[in-house]
Every structure is written in structure tokens, then in C-alpha cells.
Amino acid sequence: MVIVALGWLYVVMMIAAVSDSLLKGVIRLLFLGVLPVGLLLWIKLRQHRARVATAAADAQNVDG
């Protein structure tokens, strides 16, 4: 998944680089690249933290 996100950011960065103006490039990079990838990583990180917390609680119940 990380390689796909990096590839997507690369493509969006190239699109932003050939934009008509600097402002359009920054807006495209922000809305097509940074925000979607950030949202995806945030969701995945929340899922990972929930799994770790569940595993820790299960381990504590087994040991205690």
C-alpha cells in the first residue's frame, strides 16, 4: 500500500509541476495528493492502533 501511495504522490507532484501557475500547482498538490493520502494513512493508523489495543487487552486477560 505504501508503494501505491508514493506512486500516487509522485504522479500528483508531476501534475502540479506542469500547472499554469504556482497557486494552481499548490492547490492541486494539496487536494489531489496530500489530503487523500493523509486521510488514507490516518484511517490505516487508527485500525492498527485498535488492533494493537485489542491484542494488548487479550494478552493482559490471558496473563492476569
HTML snippet that shows the backbone in 3Dmol.js (N, CA, C, O; Angstrom):
<script src="https://3Dmol.org/build/3Dmol-min.js"></script>
<div id="view" style="width:600px;height:400px;position:relative"></div>
<script>
const pdb = `
ATOM      1  N   MET A   1       0.818  -1.183   0.000  1.00  0.00           N
ATOM      2  CA  MET A   1       0.000   0.000   0.000  1.00  0.00           C
ATOM      3  C   MET A   1       0.866   1.253   0.000  1.00  0.00           C
ATOM      4  O   MET A   1       0.511   2.258  -0.615  1.00  0.00           O
ATOM      5  N   VAL A   2       1.996   1.193   0.686  1.00  0.00           N
ATOM      6  CA  VAL A   2       2.864   2.360   0.769  1.00  0.00           C
ATOM      7  C   VAL A   2       3.424   2.708  -0.603  1.00  0.00           C
ATOM      8  O   VAL A   2       3.536   3.884  -0.949  1.00  0.00           O
ATOM      9  N   ILE A   3       3.773   1.702  -1.378  1.00  0.00           N
ATOM     10  CA  ILE A   3       4.336   1.970  -2.706  1.00  0.00           C
ATOM     11  C   ILE A   3       3.291   2.607  -3.619  1.00  0.00           C
ATOM     12  O   ILE A   3       3.629   3.440  -4.460  1.00  0.00           O
ATOM     13  N   VAL A   4       2.041   2.226  -3.462  1.00  0.00           N
ATOM     14  CA  VAL A   4       0.968   2.834  -4.259  1.00  0.00           C
ATOM     15  C   VAL A   4       0.777   4.284  -3.857  1.00  0.00           C
ATOM     16  O   VAL A   4       0.597   5.146  -4.716  1.00  0.00           O
ATOM     17  N   ALA A   5       0.814   4.565  -2.555  1.00  0.00           N
ATOM     18  CA  ALA A   5       0.669   5.944  -2.075  1.00  0.00           C
ATOM     19  C   ALA A   5       1.827   6.809  -2.567  1.00  0.00           C
ATOM     20  O   ALA A   5       1.620   7.951  -2.977  1.00  0.00           O
ATOM     21  N   LEU A   6       3.033   6.273  -2.527  1.00  0.00           N
ATOM     22  CA  LEU A   6       4.184   7.029  -3.025  1.00  0.00           C
ATOM     23  C   LEU A   6       4.084   7.273  -4.529  1.00  0.00           C
ATOM     24  O   LEU A   6       4.424   8.353  -5.014  1.00  0.00           O
ATOM     25  N   GLY A   7       3.620   6.272  -5.256  1.00  0.00           N
ATOM     26  CA  GLY A   7       3.425   6.435  -6.692  1.00  0.00           C
ATOM     27  C   GLY A   7       2.375   7.486  -6.999  1.00  0.00           C
ATOM     28  O   GLY A   7       2.546   8.298  -7.908  1.00  0.00           O
ATOM     29  N   TRP A   8       1.297   7.468  -6.244  1.00  0.00           N
ATOM     30  CA  TRP A   8       0.227   8.457  -6.425  1.00  0.00           C
ATOM     31  C   TRP A   8       0.761   9.861  -6.144  1.00  0.00           C
ATOM     32  O   TRP A   8       0.483  10.794  -6.899  1.00  0.00           O
ATOM     33  N   LEU A   9       1.526  10.014  -5.062  1.00  0.00           N
ATOM     34  CA  LEU A   9       2.085  11.331  -4.748  1.00  0.00           C
ATOM     35  C   LEU A   9       3.049  11.803  -5.834  1.00  0.00           C
ATOM     36  O   LEU A   9       3.106  12.993  -6.144  1.00  0.00           O
ATOM     37  N   TYR A  10       3.797  10.878  -6.405  1.00  0.00           N
ATOM     38  CA  TYR A  10       4.708  11.234  -7.495  1.00  0.00           C
ATOM     39  C   TYR A  10       3.933  11.746  -8.713  1.00  0.00           C
ATOM     40  O   TYR A  10       4.293  12.765  -9.303  1.00  0.00           O
ATOM     41  N   VAL A  11       2.878  11.038  -9.079  1.00  0.00           N
ATOM     42  CA  VAL A  11       2.074  11.442 -10.232  1.00  0.00           C
ATOM     43  C   VAL A  11       1.433  12.802  -9.987  1.00  0.00           C
ATOM     44  O   VAL A  11       1.439  13.662 -10.867  1.00  0.00           O
ATOM     45  N   VAL A  12       0.885  12.996  -8.798  1.00  0.00           N
ATOM     46  CA  VAL A  12       0.251  14.280  -8.482  1.00  0.00           C
ATOM     47  C   VAL A  12       1.289  15.397  -8.459  1.00  0.00           C
ATOM     48  O   VAL A  12       1.007  16.517  -8.886  1.00  0.00           O
ATOM     49  N   MET A  13       2.482  15.096  -7.963  1.00  0.00           N
ATOM     50  CA  MET A  13       3.538  16.111  -7.950  1.00  0.00           C
ATOM     51  C   MET A  13       3.927  16.509  -9.371  1.00  0.00           C
ATOM     52  O   MET A  13       4.193  17.682  -9.634  1.00  0.00           O
ATOM     53  N   MET A  14       3.962  15.550 -10.285  1.00  0.00           N
ATOM     54  CA  MET A  14       4.275  15.871 -11.671  1.00  0.00           C
ATOM     55  C   MET A  14       3.152  16.691 -12.311  1.00  0.00           C
ATOM     56  O   MET A  14       3.421  17.603 -13.092  1.00  0.00           O
ATOM     57  N   ILE A  15       1.904  16.375 -11.987  1.00  0.00           N
ATOM     58  CA  ILE A  15       0.774  17.165 -12.487  1.00  0.00           C
ATOM     59  C   ILE A  15       0.862  18.585 -11.959  1.00  0.00           C
ATOM     60  O   ILE A  15       0.642  19.545 -12.697  1.00  0.00           O
ATOM     61  N   ALA A  16       1.186  18.717 -10.675  1.00  0.00           N
ATOM     62  CA  ALA A  16       1.296  20.044 -10.074  1.00  0.00           C
ATOM     63  C   ALA A  16       2.460  20.830 -10.677  1.00  0.00           C
ATOM     64  O   ALA A  16       2.388  22.052 -10.805  1.00  0.00           O
ATOM     65  N   ALA A  17       3.522  20.131 -11.044  1.00  0.00           N
ATOM     66  CA  ALA A  17       4.698  20.817 -11.580  1.00  0.00           C
ATOM     67  C   ALA A  17       4.435  21.449 -12.941  1.00  0.00           C
ATOM     68  O   ALA A  17       5.061  22.452 -13.282  1.00  0.00           O
ATOM     69  N   VAL A  18       3.522  20.883 -13.725  1.00  0.00           N
ATOM     70  CA  VAL A  18       3.242  21.439 -15.052  1.00  0.00           C
ATOM     71  C   VAL A  18       2.005  22.328 -15.048  1.00  0.00           C
ATOM     72  O   VAL A  18       1.470  22.649 -16.109  1.00  0.00           O
ATOM     73  N   SER A  19       1.554  22.722 -13.884  1.00  0.00           N
ATOM     74  CA  SER A  19       0.390  23.612 -13.792  1.00  0.00           C
ATOM     75  C   SER A  19       0.728  24.991 -14.349  1.00  0.00           C
ATOM     76  O   SER A  19       1.893  25.367 -14.479  1.00  0.00           O
ATOM     77  N   ASP A  20      -0.327  25.726 -14.669  1.00  0.00           N
ATOM     78  CA  ASP A  20      -0.162  27.052 -15.257  1.00  0.00           C
ATOM     79  C   ASP A  20       0.506  28.035 -14.305  1.00  0.00           C
ATOM     80  O   ASP A  20       1.345  28.834 -14.720  1.00  0.00           O
ATOM     81  N   SER A  21       0.134  27.978 -13.030  1.00  0.00           N
ATOM     82  CA  SER A  21       0.709  28.914 -12.063  1.00  0.00           C
ATOM     83  C   SER A  21       1.089  28.164 -10.790  1.00  0.00           C
ATOM     84  O   SER A  21       0.704  27.013 -10.585  1.00  0.00           O
ATOM     85  N   LEU A  22       1.837  28.831  -9.961  1.00  0.00           N
ATOM     86  CA  LEU A  22       2.277  28.231  -8.705  1.00  0.00           C
ATOM     87  C   LEU A  22       1.087  27.943  -7.791  1.00  0.00           C
ATOM     88  O   LEU A  22       1.043  26.901  -7.137  1.00  0.00           O
ATOM     89  N   LEU A  23       0.139  28.850  -7.747  1.00  0.00           N
ATOM     90  CA  LEU A  23      -1.037  28.660  -6.894  1.00  0.00           C
ATOM     91  C   LEU A  23      -1.848  27.437  -7.328  1.00  0.00           C
ATOM     92  O   LEU A  23      -2.267  26.641  -6.488  1.00  0.00           O
ATOM     93  N   LYS A  24      -2.067  27.290  -8.616  1.00  0.00           N
ATOM     94  CA  LYS A  24      -2.790  26.115  -9.113  1.00  0.00           C
ATOM     95  C   LYS A  24      -2.032  24.831  -8.795  1.00  0.00           C
ATOM     96  O   LYS A  24      -2.648  23.821  -8.453  1.00  0.00           O
ATOM     97  N   GLY A  25      -0.718  24.854  -8.902  1.00  0.00           N
ATOM     98  CA  GLY A  25       0.090  23.688  -8.592  1.00  0.00           C
ATOM     99  C   GLY A  25      -0.009  23.303  -7.131  1.00  0.00           C
ATOM    100  O   GLY A  25      -0.146  22.125  -6.800  1.00  0.00           O
ATOM    101  N   VAL A  26       0.060  24.290  -6.259  1.00  0.00           N
ATOM    102  CA  VAL A  26      -0.038  24.020  -4.826  1.00  0.00           C
ATOM    103  C   VAL A  26      -1.416  23.484  -4.471  1.00  0.00           C
ATOM    104  O   VAL A  26      -1.535  22.552  -3.676  1.00  0.00           O
ATOM    105  N   ILE A  27      -2.449  24.060  -5.049  1.00  0.00           N
ATOM    106  CA  ILE A  27      -3.813  23.595  -4.770  1.00  0.00           C
ATOM    107  C   ILE A  27      -4.005  22.173  -5.272  1.00  0.00           C
ATOM    108  O   ILE A  27      -4.601  21.350  -4.577  1.00  0.00           O
ATOM    109  N   ARG A  28      -3.514  21.872  -6.461  1.00  0.00           N
ATOM    110  CA  ARG A  28      -3.625  20.502  -6.985  1.00  0.00           C
ATOM    111  C   ARG A  28      -2.855  19.515  -6.119  1.00  0.00           C
ATOM    112  O   ARG A  28      -3.346  18.424  -5.831  1.00  0.00           O
ATOM    113  N   LEU A  29      -1.657  19.891  -5.704  1.00  0.00           N
ATOM    114  CA  LEU A  29      -0.859  19.014  -4.855  1.00  0.00           C
ATOM    115  C   LEU A  29      -1.553  18.765  -3.524  1.00  0.00           C
ATOM    116  O   LEU A  29      -1.540  17.646  -3.011  1.00  0.00           O
ATOM    117  N   LEU A  30      -2.150  19.792  -2.973  1.00  0.00           N
ATOM    118  CA  LEU A  30      -2.832  19.667  -1.687  1.00  0.00           C
ATOM    119  C   LEU A  30      -4.088  18.809  -1.800  1.00  0.00           C
ATOM    120  O   LEU A  30      -4.263  17.858  -1.038  1.00  0.00           O
ATOM    121  N   PHE A  31      -4.959  19.140  -2.746  1.00  0.00           N
ATOM    122  CA  PHE A  31      -6.251  18.472  -2.817  1.00  0.00           C
ATOM    123  C   PHE A  31      -6.226  17.116  -3.520  1.00  0.00           C
ATOM    124  O   PHE A  31      -7.068  16.264  -3.236  1.00  0.00           O
ATOM    125  N   LEU A  32      -5.282  16.903  -4.426  1.00  0.00           N
ATOM    126  CA  LEU A  32      -5.204  15.613  -5.111  1.00  0.00           C
ATOM    127  C   LEU A  32      -4.186  14.671  -4.490  1.00  0.00           C
ATOM    128  O   LEU A  32      -4.246  13.461  -4.703  1.00  0.00           O
ATOM    129  N   GLY A  33      -3.249  15.223  -3.719  1.00  0.00           N
ATOM    130  CA  GLY A  33      -2.182  14.396  -3.191  1.00  0.00           C
ATOM    131  C   GLY A  33      -2.142  14.284  -1.683  1.00  0.00           C
ATOM    132  O   GLY A  33      -2.334  13.203  -1.126  1.00  0.00           O
ATOM    133  N   VAL A  34      -1.894  15.389  -1.031  1.00  0.00           N
ATOM    134  CA  VAL A  34      -1.637  15.353   0.404  1.00  0.00           C
ATOM    135  C   VAL A  34      -2.879  14.967   1.199  1.00  0.00           C
ATOM    136  O   VAL A  34      -2.804  14.098   2.068  1.00  0.00           O
ATOM    137  N   LEU A  35      -3.999  15.583   0.924  1.00  0.00           N
ATOM    138  CA  LEU A  35      -5.209  15.276   1.697  1.00  0.00           C
ATOM    139  C   LEU A  35      -5.699  13.836   1.527  1.00  0.00           C
ATOM    140  O   LEU A  35      -5.984  13.188   2.534  1.00  0.00           O
ATOM    141  N   PRO A  36      -5.810  13.303   0.308  1.00  0.00           N
ATOM    142  CA  PRO A  36      -6.253  11.904   0.186  1.00  0.00           C
ATOM    143  C   PRO A  36      -5.291  10.903   0.812  1.00  0.00           C
ATOM    144  O   PRO A  36      -5.724   9.966   1.483  1.00  0.00           O
ATOM    145  N   VAL A  37      -4.002  11.089   0.603  1.00  0.00           N
ATOM    146  CA  VAL A  37      -3.024  10.152   1.173  1.00  0.00           C
ATOM    147  C   VAL A  37      -2.990  10.291   2.693  1.00  0.00           C
ATOM    148  O   VAL A  37      -2.873   9.294   3.405  1.00  0.00           O
ATOM    149  N   GLY A  38      -3.090  11.507   3.186  1.00  0.00           N
ATOM    150  CA  GLY A  38      -3.146  11.721   4.632  1.00  0.00           C
ATOM    151  C   GLY A  38      -4.360  11.073   5.254  1.00  0.00           C
ATOM    152  O   GLY A  38      -4.262  10.474   6.326  1.00  0.00           O
ATOM    153  N   LEU A  39      -5.501  11.181   4.602  1.00  0.00           N
ATOM    154  CA  LEU A  39      -6.716  10.544   5.096  1.00  0.00           C
ATOM    155  C   LEU A  39      -6.577   9.027   5.099  1.00  0.00           C
ATOM    156  O   LEU A  39      -6.972   8.367   6.061  1.00  0.00           O
ATOM    157  N   LEU A  40      -6.025   8.479   4.042  1.00  0.00           N
ATOM    158  CA  LEU A  40      -5.818   7.036   3.962  1.00  0.00           C
ATOM    159  C   LEU A  40      -4.886   6.548   5.071  1.00  0.00           C
ATOM    160  O   LEU A  40      -5.172   5.548   5.729  1.00  0.00           O
ATOM    161  N   LEU A  41      -3.777   7.249   5.277  1.00  0.00           N
ATOM    162  CA  LEU A  41      -2.839   6.861   6.325  1.00  0.00           C
ATOM    163  C   LEU A  41      -3.448   7.009   7.712  1.00  0.00           C
ATOM    164  O   LEU A  41      -3.181   6.190   8.591  1.00  0.00           O
ATOM    165  N   TRP A  42      -4.254   8.031   7.923  1.00  0.00           N
ATOM    166  CA  TRP A  42      -4.915   8.234   9.211  1.00  0.00           C
ATOM    167  C   TRP A  42      -5.872   7.085   9.519  1.00  0.00           C
ATOM    168  O   TRP A  42      -5.903   6.588  10.645  1.00  0.00           O
ATOM    169  N   ILE A  43      -6.652   6.662   8.524  1.00  0.00           N
ATOM    170  CA  ILE A  43      -7.582   5.547   8.708  1.00  0.00           C
ATOM    171  C   ILE A  43      -6.817   4.266   9.010  1.00  0.00           C
ATOM    172  O   ILE A  43      -7.176   3.530   9.930  1.00  0.00           O
ATOM    173  N   LYS A  44      -5.768   3.994   8.242  1.00  0.00           N
ATOM    174  CA  LYS A  44      -4.976   2.783   8.468  1.00  0.00           C
ATOM    175  C   LYS A  44      -4.304   2.804   9.835  1.00  0.00           C
ATOM    176  O   LYS A  44      -4.229   1.767  10.494  1.00  0.00           O
ATOM    177  N   LEU A  45      -3.818   3.952  10.274  1.00  0.00           N
ATOM    178  CA  LEU A  45      -3.174   4.054  11.578  1.00  0.00           C
ATOM    179  C   LEU A  45      -4.178   3.821  12.703  1.00  0.00           C
ATOM    180  O   LEU A  45      -3.843   3.189  13.705  1.00  0.00           O
ATOM    181  N   ARG A  46      -5.393   4.318  12.553  1.00  0.00           N
ATOM    182  CA  ARG A  46      -6.432   4.068  13.562  1.00  0.00           C
ATOM    183  C   ARG A  46      -6.752   2.580  13.652  1.00  0.00           C
ATOM    184  O   ARG A  46      -6.910   2.049  14.751  1.00  0.00           O
ATOM    185  N   GLN A  47      -6.850   1.904  12.516  1.00  0.00           N
ATOM    186  CA  GLN A  47      -7.118   0.471  12.521  1.00  0.00           C
ATOM    187  C   GLN A  47      -5.981  -0.287  13.196  1.00  0.00           C
ATOM    188  O   GLN A  47      -6.220  -1.219  13.964  1.00  0.00           O
ATOM    189  N   HIS A  48      -4.759   0.109  12.913  1.00  0.00           N
ATOM    190  CA  HIS A  48      -3.597  -0.550  13.514  1.00  0.00           C
ATOM    191  C   HIS A  48      -3.590  -0.357  15.028  1.00  0.00           C
ATOM    192  O   HIS A  48      -3.339  -1.304  15.774  1.00  0.00           O
ATOM    193  N   ARG A  49      -3.861   0.852  15.480  1.00  0.00           N
ATOM    194  CA  ARG A  49      -3.884   1.118  16.915  1.00  0.00           C
ATOM    195  C   ARG A  49      -4.984   0.329  17.606  1.00  0.00           C
ATOM    196  O   ARG A  49      -4.785  -0.150  18.723  1.00  0.00           O
ATOM    197  N   ALA A  50      -6.137   0.184  16.971  1.00  0.00           N
ATOM    198  CA  ALA A  50      -7.226  -0.595  17.554  1.00  0.00           C
ATOM    199  C   ALA A  50      -6.829  -2.065  17.668  1.00  0.00           C
ATOM    200  O   ALA A  50      -7.122  -2.708  18.676  1.00  0.00           O
ATOM    201  N   ARG A  51      -6.164  -2.603  16.640  1.00  0.00           N
ATOM    202  CA  ARG A  51      -5.702  -3.990  16.697  1.00  0.00           C
ATOM    203  C   ARG A  51      -4.672  -4.197  17.798  1.00  0.00           C
ATOM    204  O   ARG A  51      -4.710  -5.207  18.501  1.00  0.00           O
ATOM    205  N   VAL A  52      -3.755  -3.252  17.952  1.00  0.00           N
ATOM    206  CA  VAL A  52      -2.733  -3.359  18.990  1.00  0.00           C
ATOM    207  C   VAL A  52      -3.378  -3.283  20.367  1.00  0.00           C
ATOM    208  O   VAL A  52      -3.001  -4.037  21.264  1.00  0.00           O
ATOM    209  N   ALA A  53      -4.328  -2.404  20.547  1.00  0.00           N
ATOM    210  CA  ALA A  53      -5.008  -2.278  21.835  1.00  0.00           C
ATOM    211  C   ALA A  53      -5.795  -3.539  22.160  1.00  0.00           C
ATOM    212  O   ALA A  53      -5.801  -3.984  23.308  1.00  0.00           O
ATOM    213  N   THR A  54      -6.457  -4.118  21.173  1.00  0.00           N
ATOM    214  CA  THR A  54      -7.208  -5.366  21.383  1.00  0.00           C
ATOM    215  C   THR A  54      -6.255  -6.495  21.731  1.00  0.00           C
ATOM    216  O   THR A  54      -6.535  -7.281  22.636  1.00  0.00           O
ATOM    217  N   ALA A  55      -5.143  -6.589  21.035  1.00  0.00           N
ATOM    218  CA  ALA A  55      -4.166  -7.628  21.326  1.00  0.00           C
ATOM    219  C   ALA A  55      -3.578  -7.455  22.715  1.00  0.00           C
ATOM    220  O   ALA A  55      -3.361  -8.444  23.416  1.00  0.00           O
ATOM    221  N   ALA A  56      -3.317  -6.237  23.124  1.00  0.00           N
ATOM    222  CA  ALA A  56      -2.777  -5.985  24.453  1.00  0.00           C
ATOM    223  C   ALA A  56      -3.800  -6.349  25.538  1.00  0.00           C
ATOM    224  O   ALA A  56      -3.445  -6.912  26.574  1.00  0.00           O
ATOM    225  N   ALA A  57      -5.057  -6.024  25.289  1.00  0.00           N
ATOM    226  CA  ALA A  57      -6.088  -6.351  26.257  1.00  0.00           C
ATOM    227  C   ALA A  57      -6.275  -7.873  26.352  1.00  0.00           C
ATOM    228  O   ALA A  57      -6.474  -8.410  27.441  1.00  0.00           O
ATOM    229  N   ASP A  58      -6.212  -8.547  25.229  1.00  0.00           N
ATOM    230  CA  ASP A  58      -6.325 -10.019  25.239  1.00  0.00           C
ATOM    231  C   ASP A  58      -5.141 -10.643  25.972  1.00  0.00           C
ATOM    232  O   ASP A  58      -5.316 -11.589  26.739  1.00  0.00           O
ATOM    233  N   ALA A  59      -3.954 -10.124  25.743  1.00  0.00           N
ATOM    234  CA  ALA A  59      -2.767 -10.651  26.410  1.00  0.00           C
ATOM    235  C   ALA A  59      -2.835 -10.417  27.910  1.00  0.00           C
ATOM    236  O   ALA A  59      -2.401 -11.260  28.695  1.00  0.00           O
ATOM    237  N   GLN A  60      -3.372  -9.289  28.304  1.00  0.00           N
ATOM    238  CA  GLN A  60      -3.499  -8.982  29.725  1.00  0.00           C
ATOM    239  C   GLN A  60      -4.537  -9.897  30.376  1.00  0.00           C
ATOM    240  O   GLN A  60      -4.355 -10.323  31.517  1.00  0.00           O
ATOM    241  N   ASN A  61      -5.603 -10.195  29.677  1.00  0.00           N
ATOM    242  CA  ASN A  61      -6.637 -11.098  30.224  1.00  0.00           C
ATOM    243  C   ASN A  61      -6.117 -12.521  30.369  1.00  0.00           C
ATOM    244  O   ASN A  61      -6.473 -13.214  31.322  1.00  0.00           O
ATOM    245  N   VAL A  62      -5.288 -12.960  29.446  1.00  0.00           N
ATOM    246  CA  VAL A  62      -4.743 -14.307  29.499  1.00  0.00           C
ATOM    247  C   VAL A  62      -3.734 -14.423  30.632  1.00  0.00           C
ATOM    248  O   VAL A  62      -3.727 -15.415  31.360  1.00  0.00           O
ATOM    249  N   ASP A  63      -2.885 -13.416  30.782  1.00  0.00           N
ATOM    250  CA  ASP A  63      -1.846 -13.438  31.815  1.00  0.00           C
ATOM    251  C   ASP A  63      -2.408 -13.198  33.206  1.00  0.00           C
ATOM    252  O   ASP A  63      -1.926 -13.777  34.180  1.00  0.00           O
ATOM    253  N   GLY A  64      -3.410 -12.358  33.306  1.00  0.00           N
ATOM    254  CA  GLY A  64      -3.877 -11.912  34.617  1.00  0.00           C
ATOM    255  C   GLY A  64      -4.991 -12.706  35.159  1.00  0.00           C
ATOM    256  O   GLY A  64      -5.471 -12.426  36.257  1.00  0.00           O
TER     257      GLY A  64
END
`;
const viewer = $3Dmol.createViewer("view");
viewer.addModel(pdb, "pdb");
viewer.setStyle({}, {cartoon: {color: "spectrum"}});
viewer.zoomTo();
viewer.render();
</script>
